[in-house]
Amino acid sequence: MKKPTYYAPHGGHPPQTQLLTDRAIFTEAYAVIPKGTMRDIVTSNLPFWDKTRAWVLARPLSGFAETFSQYIVEVSAGGGSQKPDTDAEAQTVIFVVEGGATLTIDGKTHRLTTGSYAYIPVDTHWTFLNDTDAACRFHWIRKAYEWVDGIEAPPVLVTNDADVEPDYMPGTERAWGTSRFVDSDDMRHDMAVTIVTFQPGGLIPFLETHVMEHGLYVLEGKAVYNLNNDWVEVEAGDFMWLRAFCPQACYTGGPGQFRYLLYKDVNRHPGL
């Protein structure tokens, strides 16, 4: 696999001369939020975060995401939070796409850099400080933890994309691989956040139609996605939401590799 790159939005505004037409799509089965929509006027502030703004990509909402929320958070130099999450039932995944910071979890400090991944379990005390002289930008995925009697919550995990070897799909000659930060058979986890990589020419060769809700943020490259039998072009910086059972497939034409950060709900019975 080639050395990866990670797209991060910087906001700003387009000129008054720009056409309004863009690639944003919102349907009952899927949504595409292109990178061009992530401007200054659509950011949100978060409680107890200093020098911070966030682009909210997904939130639980009728006709939209049901199981998770996802932000791209921008913390300026010297910013951060001593009380980052006000929901005691939320578990967190952080994935850094630009800059660095210090993450402290239950008194233990971790140095985050580009490509860092952190899993923070439910009911865990943590803080976040950008102690560098440049902005830090990261994905923050939150999900209410689904307890199961006899299964304990997962532990803290801090690692980096560069330290995880992808699992390659059989018969693809390494054209399609998934970097799994945690063991997919670990029943303590009720969500999976992975990175999927396609080399030029790689593809999903059938329309996946299955129970998991998906959130996909394109980190690098471009591809064409079939979403509910609509063909949609996507590129680095775009976000896709797919409801459960939305038919999905893709193919990549290059010239470089295509990578995306993927959220799925896993390892639990469907609620009745």
C-alpha positions as CSV (number, residue, x, y, z in Angstrom):
1,M,0.0,0.0,0.0
2,K,1.3,3.5,-0.9
3,K,1.9,6.1,1.9
4,P,-1.6,7.4,2.6
5,T,-2.8,11.0,2.6
6,Y,-5.8,12.3,4.6
7,Y,-8.1,15.0,3.4
8,A,-9.2,17.6,5.9
9,P,-11.6,20.6,5.4
10,H,-10.4,24.1,6.1
11,G,-13.7,26.0,5.7
12,G,-13.7,29.4,4.0
13,H,-16.2,30.6,1.5
14,P,-16.4,30.3,-2.3
15,P,-16.4,33.4,-4.4
16,Q,-19.7,35.1,-5.4
17,T,-19.0,34.0,-9.0
18,Q,-19.3,30.3,-8.2
19,L,-22.2,28.4,-9.5
20,L,-24.7,27.0,-6.9
21,T,-24.9,23.6,-8.5
22,D,-23.0,20.9,-6.5
23,R,-23.1,17.2,-5.9
24,A,-25.0,17.2,-2.6
25,I,-27.7,14.5,-2.5
26,F,-30.2,13.6,0.3
27,T,-32.5,10.6,-0.2
28,E,-34.4,8.1,2.0
29,A,-31.7,5.5,1.2
30,Y,-28.5,7.5,1.2
31,A,-27.0,10.9,1.4
32,V,-23.8,12.4,-0.2
33,I,-22.4,15.5,1.6
34,P,-19.6,16.8,-0.7
35,K,-16.5,18.5,0.5
36,G,-17.6,21.8,-1.0
37,T,-20.4,22.2,1.5
38,M,-18.1,22.3,4.5
39,R,-17.8,26.0,4.8
40,D,-17.5,28.4,7.7
41,I,-21.3,29.1,8.0
42,V,-22.2,25.5,8.5
43,T,-19.9,24.8,11.5
44,S,-21.2,24.1,15.0
45,N,-19.8,25.0,18.4
46,L,-19.6,22.3,21.1
47,P,-20.1,22.7,24.9
48,F,-16.9,23.0,27.0
49,W,-14.6,23.1,23.9
50,D,-12.3,26.1,23.5
51,K,-11.0,27.4,20.2
52,T,-13.0,24.7,18.4
53,R,-15.6,24.3,15.7
54,A,-17.1,21.2,14.1
55,W,-18.7,20.1,10.9
56,V,-21.5,17.7,11.8
57,L,-21.7,15.0,9.1
58,A,-24.3,12.8,10.7
59,R,-26.6,12.7,13.6
60,P,-29.6,10.6,14.7
61,L,-32.5,12.0,12.8
62,S,-35.7,10.7,11.3
63,G,-34.9,9.6,7.8
64,F,-31.2,9.9,8.4
65,A,-28.5,8.3,10.7
66,E,-30.0,6.1,13.4
67,T,-27.1,4.7,15.4
68,F,-24.3,7.3,15.4
69,S,-23.1,10.8,15.1
70,Q,-20.0,11.9,13.2
71,Y,-18.1,15.2,13.2
72,I,-15.0,16.7,11.8
73,V,-13.6,18.7,14.6
74,E,-11.1,21.6,14.1
75,V,-9.2,22.6,17.3
76,S,-7.0,25.7,16.9
77,A,-3.6,26.0,18.7
78,G,-4.1,26.1,22.4
79,G,-7.7,24.8,22.2
80,G,-9.4,21.7,23.5
81,S,-11.6,20.5,26.3
82,Q,-11.4,19.2,29.9
83,K,-15.0,18.0,29.5
84,P,-15.4,16.9,25.9
85,D,-18.6,14.8,26.0
86,T,-21.7,15.6,28.0
87,D,-23.3,12.2,27.4
88,A,-22.1,9.6,29.8
89,E,-23.5,6.8,27.6
90,A,-21.5,7.8,24.6
91,Q,-18.4,5.8,23.4
92,T,-16.0,7.6,21.1
93,V,-13.7,7.0,18.2
94,I,-11.2,9.7,17.2
95,F,-9.3,9.6,14.0
96,V,-6.8,12.4,13.3
97,V,-6.5,13.7,9.7
98,E,-4.3,16.7,10.3
99,G,-2.0,18.1,13.0
100,G,-1.5,16.7,16.5
101,A,-2.7,16.9,20.1
102,T,-2.5,15.3,23.5
103,L,-5.3,13.0,24.5
104,T,-5.5,12.1,28.2
105,I,-7.6,9.1,29.2
106,D,-8.1,8.2,32.8
107,G,-4.9,10.1,33.6
108,K,-2.7,8.5,30.9
109,T,-1.5,10.7,28.2
110,H,-1.3,9.8,24.5
111,R,0.4,11.8,21.8
112,L,-1.8,12.0,18.7
113,T,-0.5,12.6,15.2
114,T,-1.9,12.4,11.7
115,G,-3.3,8.9,11.3
116,S,-3.9,8.3,15.0
117,Y,-6.9,6.3,16.0
118,A,-8.3,6.3,19.6
119,Y,-11.2,4.2,21.0
120,I,-12.6,5.7,24.3
121,P,-15.1,3.4,26.1
122,V,-18.4,4.5,27.6
123,D,-18.2,6.2,31.1
124,T,-14.5,7.1,30.7
125,H,-12.9,10.4,31.7
126,W,-10.8,12.0,28.9
127,T,-9.5,15.4,27.9
128,F,-8.1,16.8,24.6
129,L,-5.5,19.5,24.3
130,N,-4.0,20.9,21.1
131,D,-0.6,21.9,22.5
132,T,0.9,22.5,19.1
133,D,1.2,25.7,17.1
134,A,-1.2,24.6,14.3
135,A,-4.8,23.4,14.0
136,C,-5.6,19.8,14.7
137,R,-8.5,18.3,12.7
138,F,-10.0,14.9,13.5
139,H,-13.1,12.8,13.0
140,W,-15.2,12.2,16.1
141,I,-17.6,9.3,15.9
142,R,-20.0,8.8,18.8
143,K,-22.4,6.0,19.6
144,A,-24.5,5.1,22.6
145,Y,-23.0,1.8,23.9
146,E,-25.4,-1.2,23.7
147,W,-24.8,-3.2,26.9
148,V,-25.3,-7.0,26.8
149,D,-25.6,-8.9,30.1
150,G,-22.4,-11.0,30.5
151,I,-20.3,-8.9,28.1
152,E,-18.1,-6.1,29.5
153,A,-17.3,-2.8,27.7
154,P,-14.1,-2.8,25.5
155,P,-10.9,-1.2,26.8
156,V,-9.2,1.9,25.7
157,L,-7.2,1.6,22.5
158,V,-4.8,4.1,20.9
159,T,-2.9,3.2,17.8
160,N,-2.1,4.6,14.3
161,D,-3.2,3.8,10.7
162,A,0.5,3.2,9.9
163,D,0.7,0.4,12.4
164,V,-2.2,-1.6,11.2
165,E,-1.7,-4.1,8.3
166,P,-4.8,-4.3,6.1
167,D,-6.7,-7.6,5.7
168,Y,-7.1,-8.2,2.0
169,M,-10.2,-9.7,0.4
170,P,-9.5,-13.1,-1.1
171,G,-9.0,-13.3,-4.8
172,T,-8.4,-9.5,-5.2
173,E,-4.6,-9.6,-5.5
174,R,-4.5,-6.9,-2.8
175,A,-6.7,-4.5,-4.8
176,W,-9.2,-4.4,-1.9
177,G,-8.2,-4.3,1.8
178,T,-9.6,-3.3,5.2
179,S,-7.5,-1.9,8.1
180,R,-9.2,-3.2,11.2
181,F,-8.2,-1.4,14.4
182,V,-10.0,-3.9,16.6
183,D,-10.8,-7.6,16.1
184,S,-14.1,-8.0,14.3
185,D,-14.9,-11.0,16.4
186,D,-14.6,-9.1,19.6
187,M,-18.2,-9.0,20.9
188,R,-17.5,-6.3,23.3
189,H,-17.6,-3.8,20.4
190,D,-20.9,-2.8,19.0
191,M,-19.5,-0.6,16.3
192,A,-16.7,-1.0,13.8
193,V,-14.6,1.9,12.5
194,T,-12.1,0.8,9.8
195,I,-10.3,2.1,6.8
196,V,-11.0,0.5,3.5
197,T,-8.4,0.8,0.7
198,F,-8.9,0.1,-3.0
199,Q,-6.0,0.2,-5.5
200,P,-6.7,1.6,-9.0
201,G,-9.0,-0.7,-10.7
202,G,-10.3,-2.3,-7.5
203,L,-14.0,-2.7,-7.0
204,I,-16.8,-4.1,-4.9
205,P,-18.0,-6.7,-7.5
206,F,-21.7,-7.0,-6.3
207,L,-24.4,-4.8,-4.7
208,E,-24.0,-5.2,-1.0
209,T,-27.4,-5.2,0.6
210,H,-27.2,-5.9,4.3
211,V,-28.2,-4.9,7.8
212,M,-25.4,-2.4,8.8
213,E,-25.9,1.3,8.7
214,H,-22.8,3.0,7.1
215,G,-21.0,6.2,7.3
216,L,-18.1,6.7,4.8
217,Y,-15.7,9.6,4.7
218,V,-13.4,9.6,1.7
219,L,-9.8,10.2,3.0
220,E,-8.0,9.9,-0.4
221,G,-8.6,9.5,-4.1
222,K,-11.8,9.2,-6.1
223,A,-14.3,6.5,-7.2
224,V,-17.8,5.9,-8.6
225,Y,-20.3,4.5,-6.2
226,N,-23.6,2.7,-6.9
227,L,-26.0,3.8,-4.2
228,N,-29.5,2.3,-4.4
229,N,-28.8,2.0,-8.2
230,D,-27.8,5.6,-8.6
231,W,-24.2,6.1,-9.9
232,V,-22.5,8.8,-7.9
233,E,-18.9,10.2,-8.2
234,V,-17.1,10.8,-4.9
235,E,-13.7,12.2,-4.1
236,A,-11.5,13.0,-1.1
237,G,-13.4,15.1,1.4
238,D,-16.9,13.7,0.6
239,F,-19.1,12.0,3.2
240,M,-21.7,9.3,2.4
241,W,-24.4,8.0,4.7
242,L,-26.1,4.7,3.8
243,R,-29.1,3.4,5.6
244,A,-29.4,-0.3,6.5
245,F,-30.0,-2.5,3.4
246,C,-29.1,0.3,0.9
247,P,-27.6,-1.4,-2.1
248,Q,-24.0,-0.4,-2.5
249,A,-21.0,-1.1,-4.7
250,C,-18.1,0.9,-6.2
251,Y,-15.2,0.9,-8.6
252,T,-12.0,2.9,-8.7
253,G,-10.3,4.2,-11.8
254,G,-7.2,5.8,-10.3
255,P,-4.8,7.3,-10.8
256,G,-4.1,6.8,-7.1
257,Q,-5.5,4.6,-4.3
258,F,-9.0,5.2,-2.9
259,R,-9.4,5.1,0.9
260,Y,-12.3,5.9,3.2
261,L,-13.0,5.9,6.9
262,L,-16.0,3.5,7.5
263,Y,-18.4,3.3,10.4
264,K,-20.8,0.4,10.8
265,D,-23.0,-0.9,13.7
266,V,-22.1,-4.5,14.5
267,N,-22.3,-7.5,16.9
268,R,-25.8,-6.8,18.3
269,H,-29.3,-8.2,17.7
270,P,-31.5,-5.7,15.9
271,G,-33.8,-4.0,18.3
272,L,-37.4,-5.2,18.4
